[in-house]
Amino acid sequence: MKRKCLYCYEAVDGAQDFHEKCSMEFFGTPTPPVIEYSLDQMDELAKNVVLVALLLESNCLADKEQLF
């Protein structure tokens, strides 16, 4: 199965994820940035982001209730 660019979905050569032009348009650099996290670390980071968002939302709701 041929790999496809993650930006334009056209075929790419080798192990690339983006065409140079697509990377430039999306990231502003000819090569995409490297994310130096494992999938397990990314999973943990995502859970933390959701937890913080929920905590912030609950604090905002509590603050609104105190106004009335």
C-alpha positions in Angstrom: 0.0 0.0 0.0 1.4 3.4 -1.0 1.9 6.0 1.7 -0.1 9.2 1.4 0.8 12.7 2.4 -1.0 13.6 5.7 -1.8 17.1 4.3 -3.0 16.6 0.7 -3.5 12.8 0.7 -1.5 12.3 -2.6 1.1 9.6 -2.8 4.5 10.3 -1.2 7.8 8.5 -1.7 9.5 6.3 0.9 8.8 6.9 4.5 7.8 10.5 4.2 4.6 11.7 5.8 4.4 15.0 3.9 5.5 16.5 0.6 8.1 19.3 1.2 5.6 21.8 -0.3 2.8 20.5 2.0 5.0 20.6 5.1 6.0 24.2 4.2 2.3 25.2 3.9 1.2 23.5 7.0 4.2 23.9 9.4 6.1 26.7 7.8 9.2 24.5 7.4 10.2 22.2 4.5 10.4 19.2 6.9 7.7 18.5 9.5 8.7 18.8 13.2 9.7 15.7 15.1 7.6 14.9 18.1 9.8 13.2 20.6 7.2 11.5 22.7 6.2 7.8 22.7 2.5 6.9 22.1 2.2 6.0 25.8 3.5 9.5 26.7 1.1 11.1 24.2 -1.8 9.2 25.8 -0.8 10.4 29.2 -0.4 14.0 28.0 -3.9 13.9 26.3 -5.5 12.6 29.5 -3.9 15.5 31.5 -5.1 18.1 29.0 -8.7 16.7 29.3 -8.5 16.6 33.1 -7.2 20.2 33.3 -10.0 21.4 30.9 -12.6 19.7 33.0 -11.3 21.2 36.2 -11.2 24.7 34.6 -14.7 24.2 33.4 -16.0 23.1 36.8 -14.3 26.1 38.4 -15.9 28.5 35.9 -19.3 27.0 36.7 -18.7 27.3 40.4 -17.7 31.0 40.0 -20.9 31.7 38.0 -23.0 30.2 40.7 -21.4 32.4 43.3 -22.4 35.5 41.2 -26.1 34.8 41.5 
